[in-house]
Amino acid sequence: MEDTQAIDWDVEEEEETEQSSESLRCNVEPVGRLHIFSGAHGPEKDFPLHLGKNVVGRMPDCSVALPFPSISKQHAEIEILAWDKAPILRDCGSLNGTQILRPPKVLSPGVSH
């Protein structure tokens, strides 16, 4: 026990560090993906989805950037709250709207689905 050293363990600091690393990890590791099929707009492509809000829009800084004129700057949000919860889709008031194809449904702006 001669090599034992007293450690000043700050529990609050450790919890903050764990929360920060969890937040960082949530933003870095994808929890799913959005697959865009090939069509008139281009080839198929996968976009990683992360915990929190994933913005779909034509701006390059969007999580899912689709540079097409029919897509609004911030078109829709896909929010993932947890691994074990279904994602939430919201239209952001886009001009052309957002639709769920199966079952068919047109989304109202700002309403979670």
TORKOL-4160 file (C-alpha; in steps of 0.2 Angstrom, whole numbers, padded with zeros to 4 digits, m for minus):
113
<pt num="1" X="0000" Y="0000" Z="0000"/>
<pt num="2" X="0015" Y="0011" Z="m0001"/>
<pt num="3" X="0010" Y="0016" Z="m0019"/>
<pt num="4" X="m0008" Y="0021" Z="m0014"/>
<pt num="5" X="m0012" Y="0039" Z="m0017"/>
<pt num="6" X="m0027" Y="0048" Z="m0011"/>
<pt num="7" X="m0038" Y="0054" Z="m0025"/>
<pt num="8" X="m0049" Y="0069" Z="m0024"/>
<pt num="9" X="m0064" Y="0063" Z="m0034"/>
<pt num="10" X="m0076" Y="0076" Z="m0039"/>
<pt num="11" X="m0092" Y="0066" Z="m0043"/>
<pt num="12" X="m0101" Y="0081" Z="m0051"/>
<pt num="13" X="m0086" Y="0084" Z="m0063"/>
<pt num="14" X="m0086" Y="0066" Z="m0068"/>
<pt num="15" X="m0105" Y="0066" Z="m0072"/>
<pt num="16" X="m0103" Y="0082" Z="m0082"/>
<pt num="17" X="m0088" Y="0074" Z="m0092"/>
<pt num="18" X="m0099" Y="0058" Z="m0095"/>
<pt num="19" X="m0114" Y="0068" Z="m0101"/>
<pt num="20" X="m0102" Y="0078" Z="m0112"/>
<pt num="21" X="m0095" Y="0063" Z="m0120"/>
<pt num="22" X="m0112" Y="0055" Z="m0122"/>
<pt num="23" X="m0118" Y="0071" Z="m0130"/>
<pt num="24" X="m0103" Y="0071" Z="m0142"/>
<pt num="25" X="m0105" Y="0052" Z="m0145"/>
<pt num="26" X="m0123" Y="0055" Z="m0149"/>
<pt num="27" X="m0119" Y="0068" Z="m0162"/>
<pt num="28" X="m0105" Y="0057" Z="m0170"/>
<pt num="29" X="m0111" Y="0040" Z="m0171"/>
<pt num="30" X="m0126" Y="0037" Z="m0182"/>
<pt num="31" X="m0141" Y="0028" Z="m0175"/>
<pt num="32" X="m0149" Y="0025" Z="m0192"/>
<pt num="33" X="m0149" Y="0031" Z="m0210"/>
<pt num="34" X="m0161" Y="0039" Z="m0223"/>
<pt num="35" X="m0160" Y="0030" Z="m0240"/>
<pt num="36" X="m0164" Y="0041" Z="m0255"/>
<pt num="37" X="m0168" Y="0030" Z="m0270"/>
<pt num="38" X="m0162" Y="0034" Z="m0288"/>
<pt num="39" X="m0174" Y="0044" Z="m0299"/>
<pt num="40" X="m0175" Y="0060" Z="m0309"/>
<pt num="41" X="m0165" Y="0070" Z="m0296"/>
<pt num="42" X="m0150" Y="0058" Z="m0296"/>
<pt num="43" X="m0142" Y="0042" Z="m0290"/>
<pt num="44" X="m0147" Y="0033" Z="m0274"/>
<pt num="45" X="m0138" Y="0039" Z="m0258"/>
<pt num="46" X="m0138" Y="0036" Z="m0239"/>
<pt num="47" X="m0138" Y="0049" Z="m0226"/>
<pt num="48" X="m0133" Y="0045" Z="m0208"/>
<pt num="49" X="m0146" Y="0050" Z="m0195"/>
<pt num="50" X="m0141" Y="0055" Z="m0177"/>
<pt num="51" X="m0149" Y="0057" Z="m0160"/>
<pt num="52" X="m0158" Y="0073" Z="m0160"/>
<pt num="53" X="m0165" Y="0084" Z="m0174"/>
<pt num="54" X="m0159" Y="0079" Z="m0192"/>
<pt num="55" X="m0164" Y="0093" Z="m0204"/>
<pt num="56" X="m0169" Y="0089" Z="m0222"/>
<pt num="57" X="m0166" Y="0103" Z="m0234"/>
<pt num="58" X="m0157" Y="0110" Z="m0249"/>
<pt num="59" X="m0144" Y="0120" Z="m0239"/>
<pt num="60" X="m0127" Y="0112" Z="m0238"/>
<pt num="61" X="m0127" Y="0113" Z="m0219"/>
<pt num="62" X="m0142" Y="0102" Z="m0217"/>
<pt num="63" X="m0140" Y="0084" Z="m0210"/>
<pt num="64" X="m0149" Y="0078" Z="m0226"/>
<pt num="65" X="m0144" Y="0090" Z="m0240"/>
<pt num="66" X="m0154" Y="0088" Z="m0256"/>
<pt num="67" X="m0149" Y="0102" Z="m0268"/>
<pt num="68" X="m0165" Y="0102" Z="m0278"/>
<pt num="69" X="m0176" Y="0117" Z="m0282"/>
<pt num="70" X="m0192" Y="0107" Z="m0275"/>
<pt num="71" X="m0184" Y="0106" Z="m0258"/>
<pt num="72" X="m0185" Y="0121" Z="m0246"/>
<pt num="73" X="m0170" Y="0127" Z="m0237"/>
<pt num="74" X="m0176" Y="0119" Z="m0221"/>
<pt num="75" X="m0189" Y="0107" Z="m0228"/>
<pt num="76" X="m0192" Y="0094" Z="m0214"/>
<pt num="77" X="m0185" Y="0087" Z="m0198"/>
<pt num="78" X="m0182" Y="0069" Z="m0193"/>
<pt num="79" X="m0180" Y="0069" Z="m0174"/>
<pt num="80" X="m0173" Y="0054" Z="m0165"/>
<pt num="81" X="m0176" Y="0054" Z="m0146"/>
<pt num="82" X="m0169" Y="0037" Z="m0142"/>
<pt num="83" X="m0164" Y="0020" Z="m0149"/>
<pt num="84" X="m0180" Y="0012" Z="m0143"/>
<pt num="85" X="m0192" Y="0026" Z="m0149"/>
<pt num="86" X="m0199" Y="0028" Z="m0167"/>
<pt num="87" X="m0192" Y="0044" Z="m0176"/>
<pt num="88" X="m0203" Y="0059" Z="m0177"/>
<pt num="89" X="m0205" Y="0068" Z="m0194"/>
<pt num="90" X="m0211" Y="0086" Z="m0195"/>
<pt num="91" X="m0213" Y="0097" Z="m0210"/>
<pt num="92" X="m0205" Y="0114" Z="m0207"/>
<pt num="93" X="m0218" Y="0124" Z="m0217"/>
<pt num="94" X="m0210" Y="0119" Z="m0234"/>
<pt num="95" X="m0219" Y="0126" Z="m0250"/>
<pt num="96" X="m0221" Y="0109" Z="m0258"/>
<pt num="97" X="m0225" Y="0100" Z="m0242"/>
<pt num="98" X="m0219" Y="0083" Z="m0235"/>
<pt num="99" X="m0228" Y="0067" Z="m0237"/>
<pt num="100" X="m0228" Y="0049" Z="m0230"/>
<pt num="101" X="m0231" Y="0037" Z="m0244"/>
<pt num="102" X="m0236" Y="0021" Z="m0234"/>
<pt num="103" X="m0249" Y="0024" Z="m0228"/>
<pt num="104" X="m0252" Y="0039" Z="m0239"/>
<pt num="105" X="m0252" Y="0055" Z="m0228"/>
<pt num="106" X="m0249" Y="0073" Z="m0231"/>
<pt num="107" X="m0240" Y="0081" Z="m0216"/>
<pt num="108" X="m0246" Y="0098" Z="m0208"/>
<pt num="109" X="m0232" Y="0110" Z="m0205"/>
<pt num="110" X="m0225" Y="0109" Z="m0187"/>
<pt num="111" X="m0235" Y="0093" Z="m0183"/>
<pt num="112" X="m0226" Y="0078" Z="m0177"/>
<pt num="113" X="m0229" Y="0062" Z="m0185"/>
